[in-house]
Amino acid sequence: MTDTTRGRAAHIHTRDLAWGPPEPAELGPVHDATREDLLAALALPTAGDVYDLDAGRWHDMPMAGGIHPPFALMRYRSAQGGAVEGDVPSGGRGGFAINSELNTTGHHAGTHIDALCHISAGDDAHWYGGYTPAEHSGDFGARRADASTMPPILTRGVLLDVPAHRGVDALDSGSPVDAAEVAAIMAAQGTTVRQGDVVLVRTGYMAYWPHDLEGAGRHFSAGITADAAVALAAAGAVAIGSDTEGLEVLPEVDPEDVFPVHIALLVERGVHIIELLYLEDLARDRRHEFLFVCLPLRIRGATASMVRPVAIA
């Protein structure tokens, strides 16, 4: 990609076959990475350990009720059904048959990254780049700053292990993590946040979700506050993720604010949010710095993409 066609990071070669190049206003700071940034990130692994950060997804999995549609997967064609219907190739010397499935879901199921069109704010319901639903949202989703504009992400990742810092296994439900605590955690871990980093905030929620939903309920919705989000973005984070459904603390510290972290990051700064990351293995091995790889799907009009990110140490 070149600065005049796709964004500011000339080392990423990609394209949109249907819509053409995006407008500069659609592209958040994740597009600012240089060749030198990429090569430095690729040099981080020294042990050859790969950590799968995907929490997975399955039929009837727990979802944020009322906000996102359920994840459903059903058998579509089968060996038995194909033989009965007689409308697909089958048989032969090898006994060929086909199995396929139908999947219906929103793109916020399981581990996912939010596109910049996910959250609107203000009287005109604008999202990042100043785009509004009145002008830029059609019957088939957002036409600007949608999931198709998110690039492949290969960069330095930083883990902030909040429970380890507090000496607990998981944060209590609704426990806030503010900017001062984030700074203290980084000092204790000996880590820093640099321009272009992805920051992953562990609350310990994944130690309970989804196999112990009662236990998960005791640790639900702990997260960062707006001042922590702003501080991390100011330090250079181009995406911030966590092991929870929402990243930010709920209920909000200021009851007059509604999802202030999502507004501060997605709408105001173009910083992506990654949710429901599995961070327990990284925390166990005290991996606080690593190569982070996340490849969003190019889904035109979508407000997010399901992803399977990895950390390589």
VOGU-3710 file (C-alpha; in Angstrom, 3 decimals, decimal comma):
1> mtdttrgraa> 0,000/0,000/0,000  1,151/3,546/-0,583  0,398/6,759/1,244  -1,832/7,918/-1,622  -3,938/4,764/-1,906  -4,443/2,940/1,323  -2,976/4,772/4,278  0,194/6,028/5,839  2,018/2,710/6,342  3,657/2,132/2,981
11> hihtrdlawg> 4,871/-1,378/3,864  1,373/-2,929/3,941  0,243/-4,095/0,516  -3,524/-4,588/0,482  -6,570/-3,563/-1,519  -10,351/-3,350/-1,575  -11,624/-4,893/-4,777  -15,123/-3,444/-4,496  -14,929/-0,056/-2,804  -11,454/1,137/-3,718
21> ppepaelgpv> -9,088/2,967/-1,348  -10,440/4,463/1,867  -10,380/8,132/2,719  -7,548/9,309/5,003  -10,114/10,283/7,666  -11,131/6,624/8,045  -7,707/5,463/9,164  -6,681/5,515/12,807  -3,103/5,509/14,141  -2,772/1,737/13,611
31> hdatredlla> -2,009/2,682/9,985  1,005/4,802/10,968  3,431/1,884/11,433  6,613/2,057/9,378  8,807/-0,661/7,934  11,223/-0,043/10,778  8,444/-0,514/13,350  7,474/-3,821/11,775  11,025/-5,151/11,651  11,589/-4,157/15,282
41> alalptagdv> 8,417/-6,002/16,331  9,405/-9,104/14,361  12,722/-9,148/16,239  11,045/-9,350/19,667  10,517/-13,144/19,939  13,490/-15,007/21,369  11,966/-18,167/22,902  9,726/-19,313/20,040  6,629/-19,566/22,257  3,264/-18,906/20,593
51> ydldagrwhd> 0,287/-17,958/22,789  -3,202/-18,356/21,365  -5,226/-15,394/22,651  -8,552/-16,464/21,106  -11,246/-17,380/23,641  -13,180/-19,265/20,950  -16,806/-19,255/19,873  -19,482/-21,934/19,712  -23,201/-22,466/19,243  -25,224/-20,671/21,926
61> mpmaggihpp> -22,125/-19,186/23,576  -22,593/-16,452/26,207  -23,105/-13,053/24,578  -23,751/-9,524/25,767  -27,516/-9,846/25,867  -29,516/-7,295/23,939  -26,451/-5,654/22,361  -25,181/-8,305/19,976  -27,021/-11,158/18,238  -26,363/-14,728/19,401
71> falmryrsaq> -23,770/-16,984/17,828  -25,485/-19,930/16,164  -24,049/-22,750/14,065  -26,228/-25,435/12,492  -25,653/-28,332/10,146  -26,496/-27,299/6,597  -25,631/-30,337/4,463  -24,598/-33,818/5,564  -23,594/-37,174/4,129  -26,996/-38,622/5,007
81> ggavegdvps> -28,986/-35,629/3,799  -27,089/-35,352/0,539  -27,789/-38,992/-0,259  -31,499/-38,596/0,500  -31,895/-35,370/-1,491  -29,729/-36,602/-4,334  -28,688/-33,086/-5,322  -24,978/-33,158/-4,439  -22,217/-35,424/-5,774  -21,764/-38,540/-3,638
91> ggrggfains> -20,628/-42,117/-3,770  -17,976/-43,319/-6,146  -15,189/-45,713/-5,261  -14,096/-43,481/-2,372  -17,592/-43,087/-0,903  -17,459/-39,293/-1,283  -19,890/-37,181/0,772  -19,995/-33,561/1,865  -20,650/-31,864/5,216  -21,231/-28,133/5,603
101> elnttghhag> -22,760/-25,723/8,096  -24,643/-22,438/8,372  -23,322/-19,822/10,803  -25,339/-16,775/11,876  -23,810/-14,229/14,219  -22,757/-10,674/14,780  -19,073/-9,941/14,476  -18,650/-9,177/18,193  -18,870/-12,877/19,112  -15,946/-14,151/21,132
111> thidalchis> -12,551/-12,545/20,644  -12,972/-9,599/18,269  -11,652/-6,189/17,330  -13,941/-3,172/17,076  -13,955/-1,177/13,863  -13,986/2,597/14,222  -17,634/2,815/13,101  -18,776/0,737/16,089  -19,545/3,647/18,407  -21,339/6,891/17,632
121> agddahwygg> -21,420/10,051/19,730  -22,918/13,526/19,699  -26,232/14,861/18,459  -25,438/13,722/14,922  -24,379/10,207/16,044  -21,023/10,609/14,284  -18,204/8,104/14,511  -14,468/8,455/13,917  -13,631/10,644/10,958  -16,811/12,704/11,364
131> ytpaehsgdf> -18,950/10,204/9,457  -22,652/10,072/10,259  -25,346/7,423/9,756  -27,425/9,904/7,782  -24,746/10,071/5,075  -22,531/7,032/5,518  -24,631/4,092/6,736  -26,750/2,149/4,261  -28,815/-1,018/4,308  -25,636/-3,113/4,318
141> garradastm> -23,680/-1,410/7,084  -21,308/1,493/7,496  -19,652/2,709/4,312  -16,760/4,460/6,064  -14,347/3,387/8,847  -15,850/-0,119/8,753  -14,097/-3,425/9,429  -12,711/-3,604/5,888  -10,432/-0,630/6,613  -8,617/-2,352/9,482
151> ppiltrgvll> -5,131/-3,513/8,438  -3,231/-6,624/9,452  -1,680/-5,795/12,839  1,866/-6,970/13,554  3,400/-4,930/16,320  4,824/-4,902/19,815  2,358/-6,079/22,441  2,415/-5,193/26,129  0,543/-7,065/28,869  -0,633/-5,141/31,933
161> dvpahrgvda> -1,383/-7,788/34,564  -3,614/-5,992/37,056  -4,480/-8,977/39,335  -0,799/-9,860/39,719  -0,067/-6,284/40,743  -2,862/-6,352/43,321  -2,003/-9,847/44,560  -5,376/-11,400/43,636  -6,437/-14,005/41,082  -9,047/-11,739/39,447
171> ldsgspvdaa> -10,481/-8,267/39,921  -13,836/-7,909/41,605  -16,823/-7,014/39,456  -16,903/-3,315/38,643  -13,349/-2,702/39,849  -11,806/0,346/38,125  -8,237/0,516/36,858  -7,230/4,161/36,550  -4,274/5,927/34,960  -2,273/6,058/38,187
181> evaaimaaqg> -2,563/2,297/38,659  -1,638/1,650/35,034  1,526/3,713/35,551  2,313/1,804/38,749  1,835/-1,563/37,016  4,137/-0,583/34,188  6,788/0,559/36,662  6,503/-2,666/38,674  6,673/-4,830/35,543  9,483/-2,794/34,029
191> ttvrqgdvvl> 7,438/-2,187/30,883  6,694/0,914/28,854  4,154/1,759/26,173  5,630/3,040/22,918  4,210/4,497/19,749  2,454/1,769/17,746  1,987/-0,699/20,615  -1,053/-2,812/21,383  -1,770/-2,899/25,116  -3,571/-5,898/26,649
201> vrtgymaywp> -5,146/-5,432/30,080  -5,710/-8,575/32,156  -8,450/-8,592/34,810  -8,497/-12,361/35,450  -12,035/-12,750/34,105  -10,967/-15,523/31,730  -10,015/-17,728/34,679  -13,793/-18,167/35,131  -15,440/-17,460/31,756  -17,238/-19,443/30,348
211> hdlegagrhf> -16,892/-22,684/32,340  -17,881/-21,027/35,640  -20,399/-18,327/34,809  -21,330/-17,857/38,459  -17,694/-17,173/39,233  -17,398/-14,980/36,151  -20,290/-12,921/37,459  -18,223/-12,051/40,539  -15,526/-10,620/38,268  -17,648/-9,174/35,465
221> sagitadaav> -17,045/-5,674/34,079  -13,818/-4,748/35,841  -11,816/-2,554/33,508  -9,972/0,619/32,716  -11,281/4,113/33,309  -11,388/6,915/30,750  -8,253/8,585/32,120  -6,355/5,283/31,778  -7,548/4,883/28,189  -6,513/8,435/27,299
231> alaaagavai> -3,103/7,989/28,951  -2,403/4,749/27,060  -3,452/6,312/23,761  -1,285/9,352/24,463  1,651/7,031/25,130  1,229/5,567/21,657  -1,176/2,614/21,917  -2,953/2,036/18,592  -5,231/-0,641/20,056  -6,154/-1,589/23,612
241> gsdteglevl> -7,613/-4,964/24,524  -8,713/-6,907/27,558  -10,086/-10,251/28,683  -13,581/-8,843/29,251  -16,590/-8,140/27,049  -16,225/-4,369/27,314  -12,647/-3,284/28,205  -13,895/-0,439/30,378  -15,186/-0,563/33,917  -18,948/-0,848/34,377
251> pevdpedvfp> -20,844/0,796/35,908  -19,042/3,954/34,868  -17,099/5,962/37,447  -19,128/9,022/36,466  -22,795/8,022/36,117  -23,280/10,945/33,718  -20,950/9,247/31,220  -22,020/6,293/29,080  -19,150/4,115/27,826  -16,614/6,964/28,035
261> vhiallverg> -13,674/4,665/27,173  -15,288/3,542/23,922  -15,958/7,160/22,973  -12,465/8,335/23,938  -10,736/5,572/22,004  -12,916/4,692/19,005  -14,662/7,986/18,263  -12,170/10,611/19,391  -8,781/8,960/18,774  -9,274/6,143/16,283
271> vhiiellyle> -7,757/3,593/18,678  -9,201/0,117/18,204  -10,613/-1,994/21,056  -10,080/-5,759/21,292  -12,315/-7,760/23,636  -12,525/-11,236/25,186  -8,823/-12,015/24,842  -7,475/-15,093/26,608  -4,540/-13,732/28,628  -4,100/-16,393/31,320
281> dlardrrhef> -1,155/-18,154/29,668  0,736/-14,921/29,107  0,176/-13,971/32,742  1,262/-17,389/33,998  4,549/-17,123/32,140  4,975/-13,429/32,999  5,247/-12,460/29,344  4,864/-8,701/29,444  6,373/-7,899/26,039  5,920/-9,850/22,800
291> lfvclplrir> 5,151/-9,755/19,107  1,397/-9,295/18,711  -0,293/-10,536/15,537  -3,958/-9,881/14,753  -5,519/-10,257/11,304  -8,997/-8,718/10,992  -11,274/-10,051/8,284  -12,109/-7,651/5,480  -15,868/-7,499/6,016  -17,383/-4,484/4,302
301> gatasmvrpv> -19,915/-2,620/6,414  -19,187/-4,513/9,642  -18,626/-2,838/13,000  -16,106/-5,480/14,128  -14,230/-8,568/13,058  -13,877/-11,855/14,890  -10,155/-12,573/15,186  -7,695/-15,196/16,383  -4,780/-13,109/17,695  -1,507/-14,594/18,895
311> aia> 1,399/-13,387/21,012  4,867/-14,669/20,103  7,604/-14,459/22,739
//
